[in-house]
Amino acid sequence: MKKLSKLLFLALALMLILTACADKSETIENTTEAATEAVTEATEEMPEYMKVDNGDGSADLFYGTYADTWEINTKGVLILYENFEMEDYEYGSSPWNSDREFVYSLEIQCDTDFIGGGAFCGLTNLESVEIPDGVTRIGFGAFYACDGLTEVTIPDSVTTIEKDAFFCCKSLKSVTLPDGLTMIGNGAFTRCYSLESVTVPASVTEIEDYAFYCCTSLTAITVDENNPNYADVDGVLFTKDLTELICYPLGKPDTNYEVPDGVTTIAQNSFGESETLTSVTIPTSVTFIGGYAFTECPNLTDIYYQGTEAEWNKVTVEESYDYGSTVAVHFEGE
């Protein structure tokens, strides 16, 4: 560590000065031993980091971590130098993982076309990120469980946001998905509890399962009207032909919801963990209900099916489907 080397140099210089000023050999020996001992004790007892409170809610690090291709400086900035080579990491295996609690911001200087999988996962104090232009892929779990992350700037060059990329970024309030984005991976924004709105650009061709699952503050998913694959109706995400309901935003304040006639599929987890819904009306056009579609909805008490009980029994439901024993199903077609 550079700062530690400087400290040792200064201590040794002091030792030499004291030695030069001594008159007797015994004094020289004692002084040398004392100085060496002091340096040893300081080295052993010195914490690797010392957080200095600035008194305004911010803090500096007295010691930083340094490497040939990256550093965490005394301001808590993780800097990836120009010679840093990005790669995909298993969770918890990035070079700075052991020092992750000291990272408050990120500066990517290296020329890279992707953000590595697991690269910045668990940086709980990271507050904002500006992904550099030229990046085309945000890897799996790249910012997994970055609890303090509130803002992400994604350039138009990004075409793919992979699985769990922003999973459990609890403080992320808004994200602008870039024009040119084609794929949003499985669980990409799952459990982003503070996320309030999302706009899906026209370029997106694939939204995988759980992409916006359990985003409890999400009031609307808006889809560009020129998107050929997806659409929204009152902020609810559907396929373009409106035959599959993909995701009901959990932050919608409505207590009742009526699935539009013509929908044939209610996707898995589409209403899962809604705390506001008390009832859902399902049309006879529905032939398939995915797993956990209504699971963990604590206030859901009634499902109104617009057909008969016999017709309801013909609806295919996945084995894991569970709307809870406290929910009563009513048959309006009887």
N, C-alpha and C positions, 0 to 999 in steps of 0.2 A: 504494500500500500504506500503510495507516494508520500502522504503526509506523515506516516509513521517513520519512513526513511529520513525525512527532514528532521523530525524530532530526535532521532538517534544521532544524526550528524551534529545537531546543536549541542546535545548532551556531551558528546565526545569532545567537541571543540572546547566546551567549558572545562572539561576534565583536563585538557592539555594546558589551558591558560592557568588553572590552579596549580598544576604541576610545575609549570615554568616559574611561577612566582614563589614557590616554596624554597626554603634555605637548606633544609636538612633532608637527607635521604629517607629517614624514617617518616618524616612529614609527607614526603612525596609518595611513599608507599601507601600510607594511610589514606591520603587524599585520593589516590588512584583507585584504591579498593572501594572507598565510600562512593565515589562517582559512578563506578561500574555497577555497584550494588543498587544505586538509585535508578540508573537507567534500566536495569533488569526488572526492578519492582514496578517501575512505570510501564514498561512493556507488558508485563504479566497482568497488571491490574487495569490497564486502560481498556475501556469498552470499545468494541469494534465501531459502534456508532454512538453518538451523543446528540440527542435531539434538543435543539435550542429554541425555546419559545420566543417568538418575536413580540408577543403581547397584543397582537392584532388578529389572533385566530390562526396565524400561519406559523410555521416552524422551519428552521434550517437544520441540516445535518452537519455536525462538526467534522465528521469523517465521512468520506465517500468510498464507494467501491469502484475499482478501476481494472480494466482489462485492455488487451491490445485492440479489440474491435468494438468495445462498448464500455459505458460507465454509468454509474448512478452518482451524480455529482452532489455537492453539498446543499443544493436547493431541492433535492429529491427528484431531479429530472433523469429519467432513463434515456440515454442518448445512444443510438446505434450509429456508429461511425460509417464513413463511406466504404470502408473495407469489410463491413459486417456482411456475412452471407446468411440470408434468411433461410429457415428450414421449418419443417413440421416437427412438433415436439409432442411426446406423450405428456399428459397432464402432470404438472409438477416437475418436469425435467428440463425446463429452460435454464440457461446459464445463470440468470438472476433470480431464480425462484426462491432461494434461501433468503434473499434480501427484499422480497416483494413488498413487505409492509412499509418500506422506505421510499416507494415510488409514488409520486404525486402527479407527474405529468410525463409525457412521452414525446421524444423528438427523433423522427426517423430520417436520418441523413443518407442512408444507403439507397442505392438504386435497385429496387426490387419490384417485381410484378405480382407479388402475393404477400399476404400477411399469414405467417405460418400458423398451422393448427396448434392450439395450446400455447402459443407464444407468450401471451400476456394474461393468461388465466390466473385468477386469484389475486390480481393487483387491487386489493380492496380499497386503497386510498387514491387510486387513479380517478381523476375528476373529468377530464375531457381528452378527446383524441381527434387529431386531424390526420386522416389517412392520405398519404401523398398521391398526387396524380400519377398515373401509370400503373397503379395496382389494379389488377383485374379480378383477383380472388381473395376473399376473406375466409381463412381456413376454419376447419372444424374446431369449435371451442376456443377460438382465438382470444376472445375477451370473456370467457366463461367465468361467472361469479365475480365480476368486477363491481362490487357492491356500491362504490361511490361514484361510478361513471354516470354523469348526467347529460353529456352532450357528445355526439359523434358526427364528424363531418366526413361524408363518403363522396369521393369524386365520381364523375361520370364514367371514368374508365372501368369501374368495378362492374363486372357482369354476373358474378356468382357470390352469394353469401351462403356459406356452407352450414352443415348441421351444428346446432348449439353454439353458433358464433357469438351470440350475445345472451346466452342462457343465464338467467338469474342475475341480470344487471338491474338490481332492484331500484336504482335511482334514475334510470334512463327515462326521461320524460317525453322526448320527441326524437324522431329520426326521419330524415328525408332520404328516401330511396332514390338512387340516381336513375336518370334516363339511360337506357342501355342495359340495365339489370335484367337478366333473363331467368335467374333461379334463386328462390329463397328456400333454404334447406330445412330439413326436419328439426323442429324445436329451435329455430334460429333466434326467436325472441321470447321463448317460453319463460314464464315467471318474471317478466319485466313488469313488476307490479306498478310502477309509476308511469308507464307508457300510456299516453292519452290519445294519440291519433297516429294513423299510418296512412300514407298514400301510395298505392301500388301503381307504378308507371305502366305505360302502354306496352313496353318491351318485355314484361315478365311473361314467360311461357309456362313456368312450373312453380307452384307453391306446395311444398311437401307437408306432410302431417305435422300437427302440433306447432306450426310456425309461429302462431300467436296465442298459444295455449296458456291459460291462467294469467293473462294480462288484465288484472282486476280493475285497472283504471281506464282501460281502452274503451272509449265511447263510440268509435266509428272506424271502420276500415273502408277507405275511399279508393275506388279503382278508376283510373283514367278511362274515360268513355271509349277511347280508341283501342283499348286492350282487347284483342280477339279471343282471349281465353277465359277471362274472369270479369265479373261485374259485381256491383254492390247494390243492394236495395235497402235504403234507410240505414246505411252503415253496416249491414250484414253482408258477409262475403259469400258469393255464389260462383258457380261456373257460368260462363257467358250465356249459355242457353237456359239458365235458371232452373236446371233440373237437379242440381246438387247443392245443398246448403253446406258450406264448408266451415264457417266460423261465425258464431254469434258473439259480438264484443261484450265482455263481462261488465264493462263500465256503463252500459246502457241503463238508464234509470227505470225503464219500463218494468212493470210487474207481470204483465201478460204479453205473450207473443203468439202471433198466428202465422204459421208456416204457409207461404203462398201456395195456392193451388197450382199444380203442374210440377212441383218438386217431387222427384221420385226417390231421392237418396238424402238421408240426414247423416252426414259424415261422423266418424268416430270423434268423441270428445268435443263435438260442435257446441254443446251447451255446458259442458262439464265445469263444475265449480262456480256456477252462477249463484250469487247470493241475493239477487233482487227478484228473480222470476218466481212467481207463485203458481202460474199456470201456463201451459203451452197447448195450442190447438193444432192438430195434425190433419191434413186433408187425405182423402182416399187415394190420391195419386201416389202417395209414398208407399214404396214396396220394400225398402231396405233402410234399416237403422243400424248405424255402426256402433262398435263397442264403446262403452262409457259415455254415450251421447248425453245422458242426463245424470251422470254420477256426481256425487258430492254437491248437490244443489239443495242446501239445507232448508230453504223456504218453499221449494216446489211441492205443492200438495195435489195438483190436479192436472191430468192430461185429458184433453177433449178430442176424441177421434171422431171425425165427421161421418164415418161409416158404421157398419154393424160390428158386433163382436166377432161374427164369423169372418168378416173381411179383415178385421184386426189380426186374427189368428193366422192369416195367410201372409202377413208381413214378415219378411225375413229379418231376423235380428241376430246380431253376432252373439256368440256364446257369452262373451264378457259383458254384454249389454246389461245395465242395471240402473233402473230409475228409482230404486228404493222401495222398501215395503210400505212406507208411509204415503206413497203417491197413489191416488185413486184414478183409475182410467174410466172415463165416461164415454158411452157410445151414443152419439147424436143421431145416428142413422136407424136406430131401433124403432 
